[in-house]
């Protein structure tokens, strides 16, 4: 369902991760066009390093040595 919000997930994960969009659907596509990052770590200081749009950097962040 597009546009759905999970209020408990937003409350319990959104507040500590400082991301009010946790728990809601996002439009993914080119990050420059949509404005939505595709990070895989909820820690604010790791968001850029864990961004899946930079797939080689994402793999290095999670310890994959391919």
C-alpha positions in Angstrom: 0.0 0.0 0.0 1.5 3.3 -1.0 1.6 6.1 1.6 1.1 3.8 4.6 2.4 4.7 8.0 3.3 2.4 10.8 2.8 4.6 13.9 4.5 2.4 16.4 7.6 1.9 14.2 7.7 5.6 13.6 7.5 6.3 17.3 10.0 3.7 18.6 12.5 3.8 15.7 12.0 7.3 14.3 12.7 9.2 17.5 16.0 7.6 18.4 17.2 7.5 14.9 16.3 11.2 14.3 14.3 10.2 11.1 10.6 11.0 11.2 10.1 9.0 8.0 11.0 5.6 9.5 7.9 3.5 9.4 6.4 5.2 6.3 6.5 4.2 2.7 8.9 6.2 0.6 9.2 6.6 -3.2 12.6 5.1 -4.1 14.3 6.0 -7.3 17.1 8.3 -8.2 18.0 10.0 -4.9 18.7 13.3 -6.6 15.2 13.3 -8.2 13.1 11.9 -5.3 15.1 13.4 -2.4 14.9 10.1 -0.6 18.1 8.5 0.6 18.4 4.7 0.5 20.4 4.2 3.7 20.5 0.9 5.6 21.7 2.1 9.0 19.5 4.0 11.4 22.5 5.7 13.0 22.6 9.3 11.7 26.4 9.3 11.4 26.3 6.1 9.2 23.6 7.1 6.7 25.9 8.4 4.0 28.3 5.4 4.3 25.4 2.9 4.2 23.6 4.5 1.2 22.7 1.7 -1.3 22.8 4.1 -4.2 26.6 3.9 -3.8 26.5 0.1 -3.9 30.3 -0.5 -3.7 30.5 1.9 -0.7 27.5 0.1 0.8 29.3 -3.2 0.5 32.4 -1.8 2.1 30.4 -0.3 4.9 28.9 -3.7 5.8 32.3 -5.5 5.6 32.0 -7.2 2.3 35.4 -7.5 0.6 34.4 -8.5 -2.9 
